[in-house]
Amino acid sequence: MRAMVLRQAQTPLVAIETADPVPGPGQVLIAVSACGVCRTDLHVVDGELTSPKLPIVPGHEIVGRVLASGPGANRFAAGTRVGVPWLGWTCGSCEHCRAGRENLCDEARFTGYQIDGGYADRVVADERYVFALPEGYSDIEAAPLLCAGLIGYRALVKAGDARRLGIYGFGAAAHIVAQVAVWQNREVYAFTRAGDAVAQAFARELGAVWTGASEDMPPAPLDAAILFAPAGQLVPLALRALRKGGRVVCAGIHMSDIPSFPYDILWGEREIVSVANLTRGDAEAFLALAPKVPVRTTVERYALGQANDVLARLRRGDVRGAAVLVP
């Protein structure tokens, strides 16, 4: 198989050819047809997530077709189109797993981080953490649903019944969540880098009622804010934009340090919560919901060998919607 491999953090990915992986017990071998490029991949490559298996094939927004099944794997027939997300394995027996919070499992392993991922033309995955995908999406359109969509959906649920919803950082996840929020009759307020007219116009196209810079105050207090940008300095800004009793949801797996802030912007029973990973229940719920909205993903298509260039574009904030690699 062909793959792009990270051998050491803060170095470029390396193109390799190697033997196809063999599915073990409970696993399926998948021919990759598309893999989204996620900011979490960037955190792995840049060394901000510090416990990867090295060398590692990144990528956890994988769409492909089942080629073969290992012993005991019988969920998917050969040829079935499936998706592989970030959560790749959990222990199933800890208190978190038993309580339906497998996203918090201390032994969890993640695709493209401890398990080789989808920057390749073949991948092996535990069939329990693989999902059938809704019709109506091409392979490249479906790929961003598997993390930008799933994590965004979990963040939206954490925001509760907020009517006025602020979204900080208008990238892949935000452009999906905004569509769901508008469909749910919420008002979306989009916050971007100062002067980013392209992102602000994109947000308005997707139904945002207001756009502005992250430092701006919205025209009305927010009921909740979701932070997709991994910048800790946005937390105090979002708190200032909230009404009393509002909630800031930090949706990234990595964020720079949150600076100190005066207690009075938290007082009034405002809350700060985080979103950690996802559960299989999140995947089932969101993949059923997406066609009803219907969510439409905006994608930029790239060849597998362009992975380093795509990561650089993502680092600069130059991707509109989501970037997807096609082997």
N, C-alpha and C positions, 0 to 999 in steps of 0.2 A: 504494500500500500504506500501511497504518498502521504506525507504529513509535514506540518510545520511544528517544530519542536522548540520549547524553551529549555535550554541547558543550564542557564544561570540567570538569576534575576538581573534586570537592568542591562541585558544584552539583547540583540536582535534574535528573532526566531530563525531557526535553521531549517531549510528544506531537506528532507531525507526520504529515502525509499527503504522499506523494511518488509518483512514477512507479514501477511495478514494476521491479525489477532484471531485466536480460537476461542469461541464461547465456552465458558465453564458451566458448571451446574447452575441452573436458574438464569442463565444469561442468553442474550440474543446478539448475533452479529448483524450489523446494519451497514448497508451501503449509503454513505452520506450524500445527500443531494444539495443540501444547503446548511450553513451554520452562521447564525448571527454573531456579530462582534459586539460584545457587551463591555460596559465600563468596568465590570468586575474582572474581565480578562486583562484590562489595562492595569488594574491594581495588582494582579498576579505578576504580570510582566515587569512592572515597575518596582516590585519588591515591597509594596505596601501591605499585601497579605503575605505573611511571613512563613507559612507552613506548607508550601506546595511539595508534592512529590517531584523530584527533579531527576532526570529530565521529565517534562510533562508536555503533552499535547493539549493546548488550551481549547476552550470553546464549550459552551453549555446551552446553546440555543440550536439544537440539532434536529434536522428533519431528514429522514431517509426511509429506506425500505428494508424490511427484514430479509436477510439472505439465508440465515441458518439459526437453529436453536440448539443450545447445549442440553445436557441431560436434565430432565425434569422441567424444562421450560416449555410451556404449551399455551401461553396466552395468545400468541400471534402466529398466524400462518405465514409462510414464506410469501413475500410480495406485499405484505401489509405496510401501508405508510404509517410511520410512527414519529413521535417527538421525544427527545431526551432533554430534560431540564437540569438545573443546577444540583438539586438534591439527588444523589446517586445511590445512597445506601444509609440505613439506620439500624441500630441494634435491635429495635422492636421490643426490648424488655425493660428499659430504664423507666423511671417514673414519668419522664416527659413523653416517651413513646406510648406508654400505657394510658396516658391521659389525653391522647390525641394531639400532643404538641411535639411531634417528631422533628419539627424544624429546630427544636432546642436540644436534640440528642447530643450528648457530649462525645459520642463515638461516631457521629455522622461523617460520611465521606461525600465529597462533592465532585461533580463532573468538571473536568478541565482544571482541577486543583489537586485532588488526591487520586482521581481516576482519569485516565487519558480521555480527552474530549474530541470535539468535532472539527478541529482544523486539520482534517484528513479526509480521505475518501472511504475509510472503514472505521468503525468504532464498535466496541463491545459494551453492553449495558445490562444491568440487572433488570429483568423484565418487569419486576414489581414497580419500578420507577420509570417506566416507559408508558407513553400514552398514545392512544389513537387520536388522530387529528380531525377537526371538522372539515367537511367538504366546503368548497367555495373559495379556498385559499390556495394559491400556487405554493410550491415549496418555499420559495424565497419570501413570499408574503407571510407564511405561517411561522417562519423561524423566530421573528421577534416576539411572537406570542409566548414563547417558552421561557422567557425571563423578564424582559421589559413588560410584557403583559401580566405574567404571574405575580411578580413582585409588586408591580403597580397596583394590581387588583388587591393584594393583601394590604397594601398601604391605604388604599381607598376604603376598605372595610374598617381599618383602624381609625380612619377619620370619622367614623360614625355617620350620623345623619346630617352632617354639615351641609347647609344650603349654600353659603358663600365659601368656596374652596379655593385657597391659594396653592399654586404649584410653582415651586422654585427650581429652576433648571428645566428648560423645555427641550429635552432630548427624546430618546427612543421610548422610555417608559412614559414620560409625560404625554407624548402625542397619542398614546393608546388610552391612558387613564382619562385624559380630557374628553375623549369621545364617549366613554362609559359615563362619566359624570354628567355631561350634557344630556345624554339619553335618560339619565335619572332625574332630570329637571333641576340640576344644581347650577349655580353660577360659577364659572371658572375665571379666576384671576391669575394671569400668567406673569411670572417674574423671570427676567432674563439678565444676562450681562448688560451693563449700560451700553446703549447705542446699538444693540444687536437687532437691527430692524428686520432682518430675515427671520429670526426666530419669533419675533413678535408678530409679524405678518402671518407666519405659519400657525401660531396659536389662534389668531383671529379667524383664520380659515376653518379651524376645527371647532369654533364656537365660543372661544373665550370672550367674555363681555368687557374685559379690560386687560391691557398689557402695560408693563412698565419695567423699570430697572429694579434689581433686588433691593436697592436702598430706598425705593419709593414707598410711600404709604398708599394703600388702595383707597378708593373713594368711600368705602364703607368697611367697618371692622369685619375681619374674617371669622367664620365659625371654626375653621380648621385650616391648617397648611401642611402640605406634603413637601418635603425637601428631597429632591432627587440629586441635586448638585452636592458633591461630597465636601462641602466647604463649611466648617464649623462656625465661621463668622456669620452664617446666615441664620443660625438659631436665634440669637437675640433680635435680629431684624424681624424674623417671623413672629416672635413673641410680641413685639411692639405692634404688629399688624392685627393681632387677635383681639376679639371681644373677651370679656370675662367668661370663664368656663370653657374657653377654646382649647384646642389641642394642636401641638406641632408634632408631626410624624416624620421621623428621620428614616428614610427608606433605603439608604445605601448600606452595603456591608462594610464599607470603610468611610471614615470621615476625618478630616483634619481636626485638630483640637478645638473645642468650643471655648471661646474667650469668656472671661468673667463678665457678669452683667448684673445690674442692680436688681434687687429682689422685687421691687415694685412692678417690674414687667412680667414676673412670674406670678405674683400675688393675684388674688381674684380667682383662685382655683383653675388657673391655666395649667396645662400639662405638657410634658415632653415625653414622647414614647419612641421606641425604635421598632423597626421591622427586621426580624432575623430569618433569613432563608425563606422557605415555603414548605407547605405540606402537600401530600398527594391530594388531599381534599381541596386545597386551593386550585390545583391544576384541573381537577374534574369540574369544579364550579365555574371557573373562568372559561375553559374551553367550550363549555356548554353555553355560556352567556355571549361570548364574542360574536357568533353568527347572528344572534338576535338583535344586537345593537344597530346595524352590524359594524364591528370594528374594522377599519380599513388601515392597513399598515403602509406607511411610506418608506420605501426601501431603496438603497443604493447598492447595486450589484458589483462584486469584484471577484476576480479569480483567486484561487487559494494562494497562489504564490505572491499575491499582493498584500498578504496579511500585515506585514510590517508597515507598509504605507498606510493601510487603513487604521491601524492602531495610532499612528502619528496624527492622522486626520482627526480621530476621536479625541486625542490628547489636546489638540488645538481647538476643539469645538467646531469643526468644519463639516460635520455630518448632519444632514437634514433628515430627520426621522431616524432610521436604523440602517446600519451597514451590514451586508450579508455576503459571506464567502461562498463561492460555488466551485467545488472541486472540478 
